[in-house]
């Protein structure tokens, strides 16, 4: 598959990294900065072209005429929109994906579609991150909350603490503690390393456990996996930028929200736009300010500024001063695991969240949703089983009969409104939504091939 990535920023580089690792892809990256392109070419197996991504001659030189997908990820919404328009008008590029930040564009659905701008899919990192953080806050104690099948199934990541009823028990004992509850543990990480999720595996304090369950069962399961966490009420957000503002506006309806913004002009503007949230002008890394605002009574402190170093420092300080749970927005993947081993509870990577949404539109076969786990080394995906026993390698077969690669497992099926936890004898039917976990994303192509229908 020939893929053209426009923009070599953090998201563009992450996309190039993920997509270039798959043998079937030929990736070309376009950016105005030649130094950045040299670094990208040194790191990844991609072709690069220097120039303005919206210019027809640059797109032509990059191979837009042969590209099957154009992914516009530059820092400018307008460049992304124009690039997609040019690609369709001149080269009839089949699939055009654009990153769009401004809500002035995304809030008007009539701009896109058959009679609108030539953008097949638009991705808003700010919106994706806001929704992600909101789910974490609404599910206390979670490390990740990922939706599948339009929210009917959720993949939840938690860290076991002493006092949880399952610490020190094997997975085989799970039904005894969760009677009449369907749940499937798909992955366990201990000290940063994957542990097989088998019946005789004993869970230990500090384990990161990822499990699949129907959305309605999550609360009951959480109470067994760890000490019960009360609902978050008092939220402090560091940063009144796009993400911080949208998060505050979403949460202020049901929570007590405070926003700390360093820039006086921005703080004034945010305070005018929010209804009940309190906006403070100040530095979130100022110890006196945090103490004065009773940070020790905060259920969640979310550092959402554009400066990741400031996010790390303010989150660590808030935790030391008594904030119950702290999270920090971090752009550099190399920082994520380092930070999560410190006093920061959750490191949020916009690249990981955005790439999951992007990959769902790039994957082959009937893959409809992709989520990256563990900073991208593992993946969970949702694929639709199409065809019949003659044209499909999964339809009409039990889970045990499906030739999954090493480290891949089927966790659940969604059949209409029914959620079915997968066992070795579970039969896959046509149009089932199959939710899989891959411990090693390098086997992703083999899984994709399973869901590509063959001719009769």
Beta strands, then each sheet from edge to edge (+ up, - down):
strand 1: 2-6
strand 2: 26-31
strand 3: 47-50
strand 4: 69-72
strand 5: 95-99
strand 6: 121-123
strand 7: 142-148
strand 8: 153-159
strand 9: 183-190
strand 10: 193-195
strand 11: 208-214
strand 12: 234-238
strand 13: 256-261
strand 14: 278-281
strand 15: 300-303
strand 16: 325-329
strand 17: 346-348
strand 18: 367-373
strand 19: 378-384
strand 20: 408-415
strand 21: 418-421
strand 22: 433-438
sheet 1: 3+ 2+ 1+ 4+ 5+ 6+
sheet 2: 7+ 8- 11+ 9- 10+
sheet 3: 14+ 13+ 12+ 15+ 16+ 17+
sheet 4: 18+ 19- 22+ 20- 21+
end
